[in-house]
Each structure stands twice: as structure tokens, then as C-alpha cells.
Amino acid sequence: MSALEKFGVEIFTQHNIFERISADKPFRPDNPAFIFIKSGTIKLRQHFSDLELSANMFMVTDPQTIYEMVSVSGDFQSRMVSYKREFISALSLKFNRLITYRYFRQQMNKGVPFPENEMEVVWKSVNFLKFILDSETEMLYKKEMVEHLFSVFCYQMAGIISKEDTNSMNQMSRQEEIVFVFLTDLAEHHLTERTVEFYAERQSITTRHLSSVVKSITGKSASQIIALIVMNEAKVLLNSSNKPVSEISSILGFSDQYAFSHFFKKHLEISPRQYRHQFEN
């Protein structure tokens, strides 16, 4: 049984992080996680852009986002703290929602830089938590120790996130706010709603205005981003499950398998079956 299953939290290093981050195909994390970079770089593709993380940066991955690893440097050194939502919910922490999705979605999953001295403190906390989790020595109160050490880590990150959240929200322009709301709505409704009109109406703005703002902020049109999100969902379902293409087309809200195949081939120039075949071996 893994530490994640037994205790609700698990620490990965650069040596085994790719057990959780697929290196050769798009993937959706099973659980939320913090990724810290001590040295080197890693580049991830998510939503509509590439995200490069370098020394003294962290990011939060969440199960609502699909990622793809683009590259990693030879001197890459990292820690990933993966945890179950129910584990953190059960802790008696004195703050609301450690993961402020408002902030991370508004930032479009950009990596967050923080001072080297803060990284050093967090790094030591994570390493000690890992030491306790990995220890084979009999510990009478190991579960309680893990809970308290993880709580310490959470308070450290809550302070950093709170500071960054306040700064970023003060700097967010009206256009950035529109894009943030669009992405938040899209994450919730993309399986059933694929028209720009739907998302524009939710903000009481015209489709022309929404498209113009999204294009200026992201470099892609609103319709392109909608298609990218759906395509990413399709890729993960095709490469990580044995579900029939007909069932996947239904899950993704297409009227039938033909409509899904036509959509997929239009955007990737190969059929869903051809795409899946790449991962069968």
C-alpha cells in the first residue's frame, strides 16, 4: 500500500516523480499536488500554453487540468507533495481552502516564484515529512505525526499563497478577470457547452468582446481554447482507458461516434483509433 493510500499524502522526488507525471502522453493527475523546483527546469503544457518552472518556483497541479510534459533538464531537482482532498479536509486547519482555485486559475497555472530562503524552509519541511513517511521504523503515533507535519507544511504554503493571492488580485485587469471567469466556466461546462455564446452570456458580454479579450490575453480565440480543452479530455480518455471510442464520444457529449471522430481528426489529423494505437505497446 502506498503512502498516499495509507496516510493520504505522499512525497515524490526527481527520481520517481514520473510515476505520477506521464513523460510521453497527456495526463490528468489523480490528486492535487504541489511541485517544487530546487534546481533545473521542467516544461509542462497545459490548457493552451507551455509553462516552464525553474529554480525556486512552485506550482499546484489539480485533477481538473490536463498536462503534458514537454522537457526536463539534466540538473532537475524537485519535490512533489501529492495528497488526497479528503485527507486535507479532515485536518482541523484554521484557514479556508488551502488551494485557492481563484488564484491559480486566474494565473492560468503559472509557476509562482518565491524567495530562496522560503524555499529552503519549505524544502526542509517536505523532506522531514518524507523521512517519516518512508521510515520503516515502528512508530506508535506515525499517523498523527504525518498529520501534524503536513499541517505545518500547509500553513507555510497558505501564508505564501495568501500573499501572492492578494498581490495578484490587486493587479488583475478587467480583461484578465474576463479570461479567468471564462476558463473557470469552461472547466465546469465543457462537456455539455461548446459555443462561445454560452460563455459570453454567463458574463453578460457579447461573443465578439469575449473572443477579442481571450485572444488578446492568451493568443488563441475562445473557440480554439474550447476545442483544445475537449481534445485534451479525449486524448487522456483514449490513452489511459480501454473504453470503446463510442463510449468516449458519449462521455464527451458528442451526438455519436462519427461526430467525435470527425472533430478529433479535424484537430489532430488522425482518427481516435490511430491516436490510441500509439500507446497500445
Secondary structure as UniProt FT lines:
FT   HELIX           3..7
FT   STRAND          9..13
FT   TURN            14..16
FT   HELIX           17..19
FT   STRAND          33..39
FT   STRAND          42..46
FT   TURN            47..48
FT   STRAND          49..53
FT   TURN            55..56
FT   STRAND          57..61
FT   TURN            63..64
FT   STRAND          67..72
FT   TURN            74..75
FT   STRAND          77..83
FT   HELIX           85..90
FT   HELIX           101..106
FT   TURN            107..109
FT   STRAND          112..113
FT   HELIX           116..134
FT   TURN            140..141
FT   HELIX           142..171
FT   HELIX           174..189
FT   TURN            190..192
FT   HELIX           196..202
FT   TURN            203..204
FT   HELIX           207..218
FT   HELIX           222..240
FT   HELIX           245..251
FT   TURN            252..253
FT   HELIX           257..268
FT   HELIX           272..277
FT   TURN            278..279
//
